[in-house]
Amino acid sequence: MKRIVWPLLVSVSLFGFSAGQSKPYSNRWVRISSNLREDSEVDRIRKIVETAARHGLTGVAFSAGLDQLDLKTPDYFRRLQRVREICAERKIEIIPSFMSAGYGGSVLAHDKNLAAGLPVRDALFVTVGGRAKFKADPAPAVVNSGFEKHSGGQLEGFAVTRPLGDMISVDRAVLKEGNASVRFENFGRYPGEWARLSQVVGVRPYRLYRLSCWVRSENMGDADPFGSGNFLLEVLGGDEKRPLQYQNPRVSSGGEWQKVAVGFNSWGYDKVEIVPKMRGAPEGKFWLDDLHVEEIGLVNVLRRPGTPLSVRSDEKGTQYEEGRDFAPVEDPQLNFRFDHDGPDIEITAGSRIREGERLRVSYYHGTNIYNGQTPLCMSEPKLYEIWHTQALLVHQALAPARYLLNMDEVRTGGSCEACKKRGMSMGQILGDCISRQFNLLREVNPKAEIFVWSDMLDPNHNADPNRRHYYLAEAGYAGSWNHVPKELGIVCWYFEKREASLRHFSALGFRSMAGAYYDADN
């Protein structure tokens, strides 16, 4: 489920799945997403509410940055009050939709360090001139990174989808660096097929890397706005080929050379397969040059209690102290992208760290998914303090009788110290998070009726017990449905598995809700 602004109808059953039910559902909602930054947004919402009222709907599931009400301007609250009045005039209920651990932007506006963290272990830094600077250990290498070497329909160092000259060709006229680039084309011959290069590169386990290249496009058409763009830089871990990165390279269509970069954690693997691949318009062309993998240090480093940083001597094992031996460490450009380098470590006056000393640094970093989705750590106490404040403010602003928890697609988590020390499965961590959200809302409004998106609690969907990994989470979410309050209403939105999902939750005693999948305007 992606974050978009198109409203589509949602129908609700509060009494479980029943194939023979004929009477109207007691709750019939439309979902509206808005940032309320302009008065025009109020007019747009008014038109939707009027249409909903004419068609007999009863409520609006309203997503409007409600996870950060304490940061909003007076103009925002003026518009929010006007939306409340519009709905009241037409007897349309507002169901606030908020508290998302999967899409953490609103909470990260309070503290970016609350992002879920992935571990980096024993990265090498060397002290030079009063600063410890990162050093690759060892530096990874892409064979034939400039694509100059090829023969017999093959590109040295790379596996190619089809022989050179078909979908992928060496181009010595259009290039960025060196003497050649590779050109992707003839997509019309193989509709839907990816033109694909791949190479296995050696890495160190639990290190942070950046994969970058130069690209140029011509008549490629629009990329999928929801994250699956025409051009992807896949990274697959080990023999099991676990996907290690999901960032979407943002490629312009202006015909100019552009550098793109993604980051990945190697997890426990000592080798990865890097896979640039492209598909596009039948007459489109796409060029790729200067493909590199480099180890990087302290990029997007997270600093919170559950993501400790360790600096020790490589030779003697001495554990050095932040504030005594080195200055506090942070990434001033923390943005969950990999378009910048991490900071040096500043050595303090009187430090025990010596010039030229090799240091081993362990830490946790944040990352994003697709076009900027950054999940939160569900084990960090400060998160619940922020949500408690928002729950109070939402109640004051809207006095709702019902709430919808935006707990879908939690794609990273479980790897930081805050999560590990709990000794819980991912299903238990998620269930505990939802239970705490439920209790926060009941504390504010003891009679509140609370709903949640289904996917992370559904064995037919993102909590599939057969799914070993869910994106960059430490493990799958199997059994999560056993750890949430039975009073929850579950909003099932996976259309293809709707009957199995509704039956699953009804059999467990949950109230079930049928939610239209709204990623297409149909």
N, C-alpha and C positions, 0 to 999 in steps of 0.2 A: 504494500500500500504506500503510495508516494504522497508527498505533500503538495497538493495542488489547490486551486481556488474554484474549480468547477463544482457547482452543487448538483447532486443527483439524489433521487428519492431513496429513502430507507424505510422499510416496513418492519414492524415489530410484533413479536408474539411474546407475551410475558408468561405464558403457561406451558412452554415446552412445544416441541414439534408435534404437529398433528396433521396428517395428510388429508383428513376429512373435514378440517375446520372450514366453515363457510361464512361465519359472521365476521364483520369488520374487525381488524386488529384494533386494540384499544389505544395503541400508541403508533402514530404514523409521522415519521420525521423526515426532514430534509437536512442535509449537512451543508453548512456554510463556513467557508474559511476566509478570513479577512485580516489585514493588519491595522485597519482603521486609521491609516495615516492621512487620509484625505476625506473631505466631506463627500466627495463623489462615491466613496465606499458605502456610506450610509444610504445613498440613493440606490445603489446596486442591491444592497441587502433589502431595502424596502420593496423593490420589485419582486424579488424572490419570495419574500414573506407574503405579499399580496397573492402571488400565484399559488403558493402553498395553501393559503386560506381558502381560495376559490375551489381547490381540489380536495378539500376536506382533510388536509394534514393537521396534525395536532402540535407539532413541536419543531424546533430548530436545534440540531446539534451544532453548537457554535464554537469554532476554533478561532481565537483572535489574540494570540500571544498572552494568554491568561496565566502562563507560568512566570510572568515578569510584571505583574501589575504594580509592584512597588517602584518600578523604573519608568512608568508611563507618565506622559505629560497631561496637563489639564485638558488640552484639546482631545486627547484620546478618551478621557473619562466623559467629556461632553458628548462625544460621538457614541460611546457605549451606552450612555443614558438615553440617547435618542433611539438607538436600536431597541433598547428595553421598552420604550414607550410604543414604538411601532408594533412590536410583537404583542404587547398588552392590548392595544387597540383592536387587534384582529384575533385575540384570544389564542395566540400561538405561544406555547411554552418555550423558554430558552433552557437548553441543557448544555451547560458549559463543558467543553471538551478540552482537557488539559492534563498536566502531569505526565509528560513523556520522558522515558529513559532512553528510548531509541533515537529520538530526534531532539538532541539536548540543547539546541541553540538558545532557548529562553533562559535556561538555568546557567548556561555558560556565560551569558551576559552578566551574571553576578560574579562568577568565578570560573575562568577557563580551566583551572586545574581540576575541576570535578569531572572532567572527561575520563572515560575508561582508559586504562593504561596497559601497554604491552611491555614486557621486560627486555632490557638490554643488559647483558652480563659481561663484565671485564673488558669493556672497550679500552683501547690503549690511548693514553695521553702522555706527552713528554714535556717537561718543564723547560721553557726557553725564555730568558729575559723576564722572569717574574710572572710568567703566564704558562699554564699547562695547556698545550695545544693538541687537538685530536690528531691521531696518526692511524691510517688504515693498517689492519693487522690480520692477514696480509691484504694487499690491494687486489681486488678481483679483476679479472681481465675478460673482455669479450673478444673472441677471435674474429679478425676481419671486420672490425667495428665500422670501417668506412666503406665496406662492400666493394673494394677494389679487386679482390681475387675471386675469380670464377673460371670454370671450364666444364665442358661437356654437359651443359644444362644444369650444373650444380653451383651453388654459392659456398665457397670454402667456409667451414665452421658452422654452417646453418643447414637445418632440414627445411625444405621448401615444399609447400602444398602440392604444387605441380612443377614440372620442369621449367627452368628459366625461359622466358619468351612467351609464356602463356598469360597467367595472371600477374606474375612478377617478372620484371626485367631489370637488368643493369642499365643505368642511364649515365652516359659520360658527357651529356650536354647540359642537363639541369642538375645541379649539385650545390651543396652548401660547403663541404670541406673536401680536401683531397682531390681524387681524380674521378670519383663516381658516387652515385646514389642508387637506391633501388626504387623502381616505379611500379605501383600497383594499378592495374587497369583491367579492362575486358570483363567487368563484373556482370554485364548482360549475358555472357555465355553461360554463367553458372549462377542463376538467381538464388539469392539467400546464402551462397557459400562464402566463407571467409577465405581471403588470400592471406596466407600465414607463413611467417618465418619462425624458427625456434632454435635455441641453442642452450645447452646445459652449462652453467657457470658454477664454479666452486665458491662456497661461502663458509663463514663460521656460524655455528649455532647461536641463536639469541643475540644477533647483532642487527644494527639498523643500516639499511642500504637505500640508495637512490638510483632509479633507472631513468635515464634521460635520452633524448634524441632530438634531432631537428626534423620538422615535417613541413610539407607544403601541399596544398590541395587545389583541385581545379574541377568545378562542376560536380562536386560530390553530393550535393543535396544536404538537407537538414539532418542533423543527428537526432536520435531519439531523445526527447526532452526529459525523460524520466531516468536517465542514467546509462542506458545501454547504447552508447554512441557508436558511430560508424567505425571509429578507430579505437582500439583497445591495446593496452600494454599489460598483458597478463604475466603473472609470476606464479609458477607452480612448484610446490615444495616436494622434494624427494621423489621416490619411486611411486608414492601414492598420488602425487600430483595435486596436493591440496592447494587451492587458490590462496595466495598470501597477500594479495592487494586487490582492492575494488575501486580505486579512485578513477574517475573518468577524465582522461586528458581533454582539455578544452582546446579544440582546434578551430581557428578562424577560417573563413572561406574566402579571404581576401587575395589569395594567390601569392602571399609573401612567405618566406621562410620564418618559422616560429619554433622556439625551443619549448618542449614540454617535459615535465618531470613528474614522477610518482615515487612514493616511498614504500618500503616494505620491511617487515621484521622477518628474519629468517627462521624464527621459532627454533625447533630442535633439529633443523636440517643442515647438512653440510654441502648440499648442492641444490640449485634451483634451476628450473627451465624458464627462460625469458621468451615471451611470445608476443612480438608485435603482429597485429593482424588487422585487416581492413575489409570492409564490404561497403558497397555504395551504389550510386546511380549508374545505369548501364554505360553511359558515356563519360563517366567521371575518371579522374586520374589523381593519384596520391603519391607523393615522394617521401622517402625516409632516408636520413643520413646521420652518421656519427652517433651510433648507438653505444651507450656506455652504462656500466654498473659501477658504482663507487660506494664504499662504506662511509658513513657519516656519523657524527657524534653530537649528542645533546640537542638535536633538532626536535622541537616540540616536547622538550622535557617537561614532565608534570611535577609540581611541588605541592603535595598535600600529605597528611599523615599516613595515608595508605600507599604512597608511592615514594618510599625513602630513597635517598641517594647515598651511595657508598663510594669513597675514594680511599684506595689503599696502595701501599708501595708494592710494585711488581716484584722487587728483589727480596725485601724483608717481611712483607706482609703487614707492616704497620698500618693500622686504621687511622686515617686522618680525620680531623674534626672541622666541620663547617663553622665558620666564624672565628676559629682559632688558627687553623692552618691555611684555610682558603676562604675567600669571600663567598657570601650566599650566591647560589647558582640559579639562574632562570634564563629562559629563552625570551628575550624582549619582543621577538616576532612570532610568538606562539599563535599559530593560525591553523594548525592541523594539516597544512599543505607542506610540500617539500621543495619549495621554491627559494629557500634560503639556507644558509649554513648555521650551525649551532654555535653557542658562545664558547669562548675560551674559559678556563678556570683561573681566576685571579688569585695568585699566591699572596698571602698577607705578610706584613712585616713581622719578623720573629717566628715565622712558620718553621715547622720541622721538615718541610718538603725542601729538597735541595735542587739547585740548578742541574739540569740534565737528567733528573730522576724520571724513571718510567712509572706511570701510575695506571692502575686498573680501576675503571669507573663503571659502576653498575647503577642503573636508573630505570625509570619507566617513561614511555613517550605516548602521546596521543596520536590519533590518526583520524581520517575521515573515510566515508563510504560514498561512492558515486560522486554526486555533485555537491558535497558539503555536509552530508549527514554525519554527525558526531555523537555517538552514544555516551551515556553517563555511567559513572561507577555507582552501582546500586547498593554498595556496602559502605559508602562514606557518610557519616552522620550529618555533615553539613547539608547534604542534599535534602534531607527530610526537614531540616530547619527552614530552608528556603521554601519548600512545598507547603509547610504549615503556614507560613506567612501568606502565601498566595491563596491558600484555602480560605483563610480569614477574609482576605480582600475580595475574593470572588463572592463569598457569601454576603459581604457588606454591599457590594455593587449590584448583585443580581438576585440575591435571596432565592436561589433555585431549590426546587424539590428533588431534582435528579442531576446526576453528573455522569459524564463519560470519560473514563481514564484512557488516555492516548498511549497505551502500553503495547504498541505493535512494533515489530521489526527491530528488536534490540540486538544489534549485529556485532557488538563488541562487549566483552566483560569477562569477569572471573579470573583474570590473570594477575592483578595487582596484589600487594600484600594485604590490603583491606579485605579482599575477597578470599584469598588463600587461607588466612588465619582462621576463618570461620569454619572450615572443614565441611562445607556444604556443596552439593551439586549445583549446576546452573539452574536446574528446575527449582531447587529449593531457594536459591538466591532470588530468582524472579518471583516466586510465590511469596516470599517474605516481603519483597518490595511492594507488590500489589496489596498484600495484607496491611502493610503499614500505611499505604495511601488510603485504603478503605477506612482504617481506624482514624486517620487524620480528618477525613471528611465527616465521619460519624461524630467525632469530637466537636466539630464546628456545628454540625446539624445532625442531631441524633436520629432524626426521621428520614434522612437522605436516602434516596434510592440510587444505587451506584451500578454503572455498567462498565464494561471493558471490552476492547477489541479481542477477537478470539484467537488470532493466529499463533501467539506465543503459548497458548494453553491447549492447543489442538493437535493431537497425534496425527491427524490427517493433513496438517499444514506445517507450520514452522517448528512445532514441538515433536516432529516425527521421531520415534524411538530408534529408527534405523539410520538416522542422520548423525554421523559421528561428530561432525563439525557444522556449526551454523555461522557462516561468514567468519569473522575473526574472534568469535567468542571462544572461551577456553574449551568448551564442549557443547553438546546438544542440550536441549531443554526438556528432555523426556521426563514425564511425571510431574511437570509444573502444575497441572490441573489438580493435583492432590494437595496443594499447599496454599490454596486461596479460599476465602470465605464462600460458603455455599449460597449466601444471600446475593452474591453478584449476579447481575444480568450479563449474559455473554452475547456479544454482537458478532455473528458469523458472517464473514465477508468473502470467503473463498467459494465462488459460484460453482466451479466444477465439482467440488466435494460437499456441496451444501447439505445434501441429505445425510451423509455420514457425519458431518460436523454437528448438525442439529441433533441427531440421535445420540451422539457421544455425550453432549452436554446435558441433554434431557435425562439420559440414563443415570447420570451422576447426581441428578437432583437440582441442576442449575436451571434457572429461567433462560430461555434461548431467544435470540433476536436474529431475524434475517436482515442482513445489511447488503444493499446493492454495492457492487464493486464499482468505484467511481473514477477509475483512471482513464476512462474514455468517455467522450461526450455523446453517449447514445442511450 
